[in-house]
């Protein structure tokens, strides 16, 4: 009995503070936001698919098609949800009694390992057990109810924070298949969460959110668990397992086995973006293996560049020029000779011939 009374004394002050927030909560519900992010992605996909088709990236083309179909369904569902939120009657705002709030806080202490109320930040939070879904360990999560946001009538006045994050390898902001940027995709639990908050049933609110974190809906994840540890190919954009990804020797990009190529000069793994065709033999080489012709600045592979550092075309032109160069026609000068003429008169000098 004394232990229970002591427990009540611990939660009495937080219960009073939380009650004040519910008393000040507005009964006006904001208009739900449109799925702008989904719409922007739907606008991007056709352009990306055209690029994939132009480069014959068959896997990327197929993946983008599937993503487009999936995003269309999500966009349709999101717009239907927006319309439903506008039209449906919202649960009537009820200020919970101090007794009910005290009972809820005590129940939370029994159901969760860590329950705390931060008076400075006005945050009531609980910590879940470490969560594992389909053998993917996601760690414990802290569910934070921002009590001040209750007063403004925000539809989601709470955050879901991974305490030991093991995010998706393709998106660091996704710490759970249904949590991105600390925001939970509520799905079918949206109405239950809204009703629990509107009626001040904080125990039910935290339990509902925690149960959603323990559940995996493969139809609407931000990142599927099958792709949790995958790596995106920088070339085709396809998601592959880590053992099917190699590193480009030039740009150090992550390239899948289907997109990686080899330099004809050094035989290193090289992505297609770091290769250039040699005009002499059509072999593809990396920038480190290509050299520039001294005459026309054309880049050539080592096997096509001649000893004179010319490309095949310039080398042929130079040979033709050397072959048809005319011989010199200038006759060598005739050496001059002098002839001595004897003078028959005294005082006359010899005259050159």
Residue pairs with C-beta under 8 A, 6 or more apart in sequence:
7 106
7 109
8 102
8 106
11 102
11 105
11 106
11 109
12 102
14 105
14 117
14 124
15 98
15 101
15 102
15 105
16 98
17 117
17 119
17 122
17 147
18 101
18 105
18 117
18 124
18 147
18 202
19 95
19 96
19 97
19 98
19 101
19 200
21 122
21 147
21 148
21 150
21 151
22 95
22 96
22 150
22 200
23 95
24 150
24 151
25 93
25 95
25 150
25 151
25 153
26 151
26 152
26 153
27 93
27 153
28 153
29 90
29 153
29 155
30 153
30 154
30 155
31 86
32 81
32 82
32 85
32 86
32 155
33 82
34 79
34 82
35 74
35 75
35 78
35 79
35 82
38 71
38 74
38 75
38 78
39 75
41 71
42 68
42 71
42 72
42 75
45 64
45 67
45 68
45 71
46 68
48 60
48 64
48 237
49 60
49 61
49 64
49 65
49 68
52 60
52 61
52 64
52 236
52 237
53 61
55 236
57 235
57 236
57 237
57 238
57 259
59 236
59 238
59 256
59 258
60 233
60 236
60 237
60 238
63 237
63 238
63 239
64 237
74 220
81 190
85 155
90 194
90 198
91 194
91 195
91 198
91 199
92 198
92 199
93 198
93 199
94 198
94 199
94 200
95 200
96 104
96 199
96 200
96 201
96 202
100 200
100 201
101 200
101 202
103 203
104 201
104 202
104 203
105 115
105 202
105 203
107 203
108 115
108 126
108 202
108 203
108 206
109 115
111 126
111 203
111 206
111 207
112 126
112 127
112 128
112 206
112 210
113 127
113 129
114 125
114 126
114 127
115 125
115 126
115 127
116 124
116 125
117 123
117 124
117 125
118 124
118 125
121 146
122 146
122 147
122 148
123 144
123 145
123 146
123 147
124 144
124 145
124 147
124 202
125 142
125 143
125 144
125 145
126 142
126 143
126 206
126 210
127 140
127 141
127 142
127 143
127 163
128 140
128 141
128 142
128 143
128 210
128 213
128 214
129 140
130 137
130 138
130 139
130 140
130 164
131 138
131 139
131 140
131 141
131 176
131 213
131 214
132 138
133 177
133 214
133 216
133 225
134 216
134 225
136 166
136 225
136 228
137 166
138 162
138 166
138 175
138 176
139 162
139 163
139 164
139 165
139 166
140 162
140 163
140 164
141 160
141 161
141 162
141 163
141 175
141 176
141 179
141 210
141 213
142 160
142 161
142 163
143 158
143 159
143 160
143 206
143 209
143 210
143 213
144 158
144 159
144 160
144 161
145 157
145 158
145 202
145 205
145 206
146 157
146 158
146 159
147 157
149 157
149 158
150 157
150 197
155 194
156 183
156 184
156 186
157 197
158 184
158 205
158 209
159 182
159 183
160 176
160 179
160 182
160 183
160 184
160 209
160 213
161 182
162 175
162 176
162 179
165 175
166 175
167 173
167 174
167 175
168 174
168 175
168 222
168 223
168 227
168 228
169 228
169 229
169 230
169 231
169 242
170 223
170 227
170 230
170 231
170 232
170 239
171 180
171 222
171 223
173 180
173 181
174 180
174 222
174 223
175 182
176 213
177 216
177 217
177 221
177 222
177 223
177 224
177 225
177 228
178 184
178 185
178 187
178 212
178 213
178 216
178 217
178 220
178 221
178 222
179 185
179 213
179 222
180 222
184 209
184 212
184 213
185 220
185 222
186 193
186 212
187 212
187 217
187 220
189 208
189 209
189 211
189 212
192 204
192 208
193 205
193 208
193 209
195 201
196 202
196 204
196 205
196 208
197 205
216 225
218 224
218 225
227 239
229 241
229 242
230 239
230 240
230 241
230 242
231 239
231 240
231 241
231 242
231 245
231 254
232 238
232 239
232 240
232 254
233 239
233 240
233 245
233 254
233 255
233 256
233 259
234 248
234 253
234 254
234 255
234 271
235 253
235 255
235 256
235 259
235 271
235 272
235 273
236 256
236 258
236 259
238 256
238 258
240 256
240 257
244 256
244 257
245 254
245 255
245 256
245 257
246 254
246 255
246 256
246 257
246 260
246 269
247 253
247 254
247 255
247 269
248 255
248 260
248 269
248 270
248 271
248 274
249 263
249 266
249 268
249 269
249 270
249 274
249 286
250 268
250 270
250 271
250 274
250 286
250 287
250 288
251 271
251 273
251 274
253 271
253 273
255 269
255 271
259 271
259 272
260 269
260 270
260 271
261 269
261 270
261 271
261 272
261 275
261 284
262 268
262 269
262 270
263 270
263 275
263 284
263 285
263 286
263 288
263 289
264 278
264 283
264 284
264 285
264 289
264 301
265 283
265 285
265 286
265 288
265 289
265 290
265 301
265 302
266 285
266 286
266 288
266 289
268 286
270 286
274 286
274 287
275 284
275 285
275 286
276 284
276 285
276 286
276 287
276 290
276 299
277 283
277 284
278 284
278 285
278 290
278 299
278 300
278 301
278 304
279 298
279 300
279 304
279 311
279 313
280 300
280 301
280 304
280 311
280 312
281 301
281 303
281 304
283 301
283 303
285 301
289 301
289 302
290 299
290 300
290 301
291 299
291 300
291 301
291 302
291 305
291 309
292 298
292 299
292 300
293 299
293 300
293 305
293 309
293 310
293 311
293 314
294 308
294 309
294 310
294 314
295 310
295 311
295 314
295 317
295 318
296 311
296 313
296 314
298 311
298 313
298 314
300 311
300 312
304 311
304 312
305 311
306 312
306 315
308 315
308 318
310 318
336 352
337 353
338 350
338 352
338 353
339 350
339 351
339 352
339 353
340 350
341 350
341 351
343 349
343 350
